[in-house]
Amino acid sequence: LLSLDYLIHDFPAMCRNLKPTSRTVFVDMGASLEFHANKDSPAVYLASLYRQFGIPFDHVYAYEVTPTIPNKVFELVPEELRAAYHWINVGVSSDPESPLNPFKLLLDNYLPDDLVVVKLDIDTPSVELPLVQQLLNDSRLHDIVDHFYFEHHVNLLELARY
């Protein structure tokens, strides 16, 4: 149930598209480092997978609203990610002009030649869906975001008890 083995990646194509000046960026919205069943968090899994295929991330922007003690974060971040890891212990904003909107950070700082991977899983549809709409509707983001992983959450009365 918690496996991510169903994801398909075209790492050879990614490598062919990288330029010597390309930066590799991972944005993790919902960056909890503690996960179920003693498995790595999805973000750590993805970063490790990309690294295995020769694509280590230069920058990892990890947004997490749950207050977490910095020592705990340091302890849970794998050593190979620490130099690139930017822990942002606040929630994201769906306001396109907010400094807490990760897509604004990308638009202000990164280029189409960079490899940008985004994971969105914050368990809050009222914030997630406007972010998805921003990605879909802003053509500038189409040129910057290369891969988008999204766990769609819905509010259904029938599922409320789960």
Solvent accessible surface area in square Angstrom, and as a share of the most:
residue,aa,sasa,rsa
1,L,214,1.06
2,L,62,0.31
3,S,51,0.33
4,L,40,0.20
5,D,117,0.61
6,Y,155,0.59
7,L,44,0.22
8,I,166,0.84
9,H,40,0.18
10,D,81,0.42
11,F,11,0.04
12,P,79,0.50
13,A,25,0.19
14,M,9,0.04
15,C,58,0.35
16,R,175,0.64
17,N,109,0.56
18,L,54,0.27
19,K,103,0.44
20,P,144,0.90
21,T,112,0.65
22,S,20,0.13
23,R,81,0.30
24,T,12,0.07
25,V,0,0.00
26,F,1,0.00
27,V,0,0.00
28,D,2,0.01
29,M,0,0.00
30,G,15,0.15
31,A,1,0.01
32,S,55,0.36
33,L,22,0.11
34,E,111,0.50
35,F,66,0.27
36,H,114,0.51
37,A,74,0.58
38,N,157,0.81
39,K,99,0.42
40,D,92,0.47
41,S,2,0.01
42,P,23,0.14
43,A,9,0.07
44,V,15,0.08
45,Y,67,0.26
46,L,3,0.02
47,A,4,0.03
48,S,38,0.24
49,L,29,0.14
50,Y,0,0.00
51,R,101,0.37
52,Q,134,0.60
53,F,104,0.43
54,G,57,0.55
55,I,1,0.00
56,P,59,0.37
57,F,12,0.05
58,D,70,0.36
59,H,52,0.23
60,V,3,0.01
61,Y,26,0.10
62,A,0,0.00
63,Y,6,0.02
64,E,16,0.07
65,V,105,0.61
66,T,78,0.45
67,P,122,0.77
68,T,38,0.22
69,I,122,0.62
70,P,100,0.63
71,N,120,0.61
72,K,73,0.31
73,V,9,0.05
74,F,126,0.53
75,E,118,0.53
76,L,59,0.29
77,V,4,0.02
78,P,32,0.20
79,E,135,0.61
80,E,87,0.39
81,L,12,0.06
82,R,81,0.30
83,A,110,0.86
84,A,10,0.08
85,Y,35,0.13
86,H,68,0.30
87,W,59,0.21
88,I,42,0.21
89,N,48,0.24
90,V,64,0.37
91,G,26,0.25
92,V,20,0.12
93,S,27,0.18
94,S,33,0.21
95,D,71,0.37
96,P,70,0.44
97,E,134,0.60
98,S,18,0.12
99,P,114,0.72
100,L,72,0.36
101,N,0,0.00
102,P,0,0.00
103,F,0,0.00
104,K,54,0.23
105,L,40,0.20
106,L,0,0.00
107,L,37,0.18
108,D,89,0.46
109,N,77,0.39
110,Y,11,0.04
111,L,109,0.54
112,P,80,0.50
113,D,66,0.34
114,D,5,0.03
115,L,10,0.05
116,V,0,0.00
117,V,0,0.00
118,V,0,0.00
119,K,11,0.05
120,L,0,0.00
121,D,32,0.17
122,I,39,0.20
123,D,97,0.50
124,T,55,0.32
125,P,21,0.13
126,S,88,0.57
127,V,37,0.21
128,E,0,0.00
129,L,73,0.36
130,P,55,0.34
131,L,0,0.00
132,V,19,0.11
133,Q,91,0.40
134,Q,22,0.10
135,L,17,0.09
136,L,107,0.53
137,N,114,0.58
138,D,28,0.15
139,S,75,0.49
140,R,146,0.53
141,L,0,0.00
142,H,101,0.45
143,D,85,0.44
144,I,11,0.05
145,V,17,0.10
146,D,65,0.34
147,H,54,0.24
148,F,66,0.28
149,Y,32,0.12
150,F,66,0.28
151,E,92,0.41
152,H,105,0.47
153,H,36,0.16
154,V,79,0.45
155,N,128,0.66
156,L,91,0.45
157,L,159,0.79
158,E,129,0.58
159,L,92,0.46
160,A,76,0.59
161,R,201,0.73
162,Y,184,0.70
